[in-house]
Amino acid sequence: IEHIDPSAADSDDFDFAMNAYANGIKYGHFDIQADLNAATEDNDHLLAAKAYMGLGFARQCKGELASSLDAYMKALDLCNAEIGHDDPINANLEYACGNVLNEMDRNLEASTHFRRALNFYKSRESDGNDAKVNIL
């Protein structure tokens, strides 16, 4: 899967990615607040970001780390373009990127993503939301 388009007629790739996203939520891989789910209802870019998150999760589970990182980074780019870089929703993606980079023994790069994720969680906590961090 090179490109995910939620509005495309052939939706097998999109359906696969969204099912993987749902499994990621189910198994606690993503700590998604209701904000992202509500925001994606009418936004193809955020819907595609969720699909790329699912694709990243599926590839990470298969050990395809480089393509997993590519998918997570694409999701992060889409989220940044639509909701801004400072939105706490990006904590999940930064954390996922950090995990993949850590598995690839790219620890210095991973630490940058983990630091960003932690800052997002701290920002969520200061806003009065639950800032619990799940270590996977």
URFENKA-V565712 format. One record per pair of residues at least 12 apart in sequence whose C-alpha atoms are under 8 Angstrom apart, sorted by the first residue. I is the first residue (numbers start at 1). J is the second residue. If there is no record, write none. Layout:
BEGIN
i:I j:J
i:I j:J
END
This chain:
BEGIN
i:1 j:13
i:4 j:48
i:4 j:51
i:4 j:52
i:5 j:44
i:5 j:48
i:6 j:44
i:6 j:47
i:6 j:48
i:7 j:44
i:14 j:51
i:16 j:55
i:17 j:51
i:17 j:52
i:17 j:53
i:17 j:54
i:17 j:55
i:17 j:58
i:18 j:50
i:18 j:51
i:18 j:54
i:18 j:55
i:19 j:54
i:20 j:51
i:20 j:54
i:20 j:55
i:20 j:57
i:20 j:58
i:21 j:50
i:21 j:51
i:21 j:53
i:21 j:54
i:21 j:55
i:21 j:57
i:22 j:54
i:23 j:54
i:24 j:54
i:24 j:57
i:28 j:134
i:29 j:136
i:30 j:92
i:31 j:92
i:32 j:89
i:32 j:92
i:33 j:89
i:36 j:89
i:45 j:78
i:45 j:79
i:45 j:82
i:46 j:78
i:46 j:79
i:46 j:82
i:48 j:75
i:48 j:78
i:49 j:74
i:49 j:75
i:49 j:76
i:49 j:78
i:49 j:79
i:50 j:75
i:51 j:75
i:52 j:71
i:52 j:72
i:52 j:74
i:52 j:75
i:53 j:71
i:53 j:72
i:53 j:75
i:53 j:93
i:55 j:68
i:55 j:71
i:55 j:72
i:56 j:68
i:56 j:69
i:56 j:70
i:56 j:71
i:56 j:72
i:60 j:100
i:65 j:100
i:65 j:101
i:65 j:103
i:65 j:104
i:68 j:100
i:69 j:97
i:69 j:100
i:69 j:101
i:72 j:93
i:72 j:96
i:72 j:97
i:73 j:93
i:73 j:97
i:75 j:93
i:76 j:90
i:76 j:93
i:76 j:94
i:86 j:120
i:87 j:120
i:88 j:120
i:88 j:121
i:88 j:123
i:88 j:124
i:89 j:120
i:90 j:117
i:90 j:120
i:91 j:116
i:91 j:117
i:91 j:118
i:91 j:120
i:91 j:121
i:92 j:117
i:93 j:117
i:94 j:113
i:94 j:114
i:94 j:116
i:94 j:117
i:95 j:113
i:95 j:114
i:95 j:116
i:95 j:117
i:97 j:110
i:97 j:113
i:98 j:110
i:98 j:111
i:98 j:112
i:98 j:113
i:98 j:114
i:121 j:133
END
